[in-house]
Amino acid sequence: NTPRFVCCLVLLAHARMVWPLYPLAVEGLVIPALLSSVAVGVLWSLQYGLLVLLLFGGFCRLKRVIQGPQTKPQGFCSRCEHHERCRQVSAAARKPGPLRMFKATASNTFRPQQIKGREESQARLDLSGFVHVLEVNQADLWCDIEASATFETFVSAALDHGMVPLVVPELRTITVGGAIVGIGIESSSFRHGFFHEGLLEADVLLASGEVVTARPEGEFQDLFQAVPNSLGSFGYLLRLRMRVQPAKPTVKIDKEWFVSPELLVKGLEDACQKNDVDYVDAVALGDCGGMVITARFVNEVPSGSALTRYGLWPVFYRSLVHEGTEYMPTLDYLWRWDADWFWCTQIFPGLRFWIIRWLCGPEMLRSDMYKKFNDAVISKVLEPLGLNKNEELIIQDIEIPVSRSADWIRSFLQVVPSKRIGKIKLARSGQQQATVPIWLCPVIGTASPLLPMDSSKLYINFGFWDALEGPETQGGMSVGKINRALETLTHEFEGKKTLYSSVFLSEEDFFEQYNGQHYKGIKSKYDPEGRLRGWYQRLTKA
């Protein structure tokens, strides 16, 4: 019985059948479940052993039905509570030695070499309590919120007041502060720019332990301007005052197909000129064309139509190969990408089936859970066993001037052979072969000094996420051959990549492309002793 039972477990893992292994891993029950299952399988029978494993999976489902997701909206707190937290972290930061923050939510950065370091919370400055909303001001259209709060918390509080943030990055547990120091973008960025463009003021904990309020004008004006894309290398954000806008309960979505990269980019440009549109993005299917998706707020669903609810089932990204009009609740629209990590759940084949998604439950079909599972698999299985030594992760968001965006798509596909050796595919009816999905999100260029762009121009953010393995990826992430070629191509196209993932540029090239001289001036002023990790070190070191 023992060899047969172990063989069944290996086959389950090899097939990456998500349930029950995925919920067991997220709940920290893999070892107890496997030991119990193996013991029963050896002592009684293979069938009973597998039944024990399934019962553990059922327990995980029941637990989440009762308790809800692991990360929930945290609601409001009083200003007195907030000020007390500020006093405590200010005192802690005055103790000598290096400063490095800890927060409790899953990281939304993708740098495999930093996974183990993020798991350690000891000897860190604990900012995990800064997760609340302080005030939503409907009259002046702003919200005071703590910087470690997730966008799920921000959106929940704002919608309760009939508001939404100007820009809502696509994943629920991205933190508000993270979207300032690490850049945030979404389908409203064609009008409002990056998330940080809505920042009115910020309380910043400096390396000295002092908490200062930075605004567009005044004593700390230089700090205010330099915080976006600084990755927390000047200080830690504690409180943010962000602009919000009125919202309606429903959005109307229109999807239109364009048959070439040129027509797709032109369709995006035209959509950005429409005054009655609130959200614009697109999905390209390789160089075969793509779907432009526009959305606008509406008060109600017209007679004869019905609300579409994505998430558990049906799957949102699969709908993007079909033209048409549909209506979604505003909250569902804002989180439309979260339940499938855009389309990256394709790496878990089981999630294509309704029954597997139901067994996992909506509380598990979330980006933070996928990230937690992904990090655990990389750090505890793939890397120790060398199973990913020739796999290269191409996880990038890259801004390209709209005038060069159609050419970029074709050049990108030559540099990144995902169609041949990648894992993520999507096809439209009538296509002979599935091809590579790429997210396109138009955005106004920023004037922020650490993300040098032309603030008078429209750019397109190209989001691409895949794992490639083939002759071109020998040596995997330690070599980064394709990522390096992609960085070179980005520079040739006058583009900028956002910095949430792996960077292979030399320090000299990085500082040249991201205004390193300006960074050094601000760093020497606000962290002269170098207690906070440097900008480049934050990207490249464990």
ABEGO torsion letter per residue (X at the ends): XAAAAAAAAAAAAAAGBAOAAAAAAAAGAAAAAAAAAAAAAAABBAAAAAAAAAAAAAAAAAAAAAAEBABBBAEBBBAAAAAAAAAAAAAAAABBEBBBBBBABBBABBBAAAAAAAABABGBBBAAABABBABBBAAAGBBBBBAABBAAAAAAAAAAAGBBBABBBABAABBAAAAAAAEBBBAAAAAAEBAAAABABBBBBBAAGBBBBBBABEAAAAAAAAABGAGGAAEBBABBBBBBBBBBABBBBBBBBBABAAAAAAAAAAAAABAABABBBBBBBEAAEEBBBBBBBBABBBBGBBBBBBGAOBBAAAAAABBEBBBBBAAAAAAAAAAAGEAAAAABAAAABAAAAAAAEAAABBAAAAAAAAAAAAAAAAAAAGAAAABBBBBBBBBBBAAAAAAAAAAAAAABBAAAABABBBBBBGBABBBBBBBBBBBBBBABAABBBBAABBBBBBBBBBBBBBAAABGEAAAGAAAAAAAAAAAAAGBBBBAABBBABBAAAAAAAAGAAAAAAAAAAABAAGABBBAAAAAABX
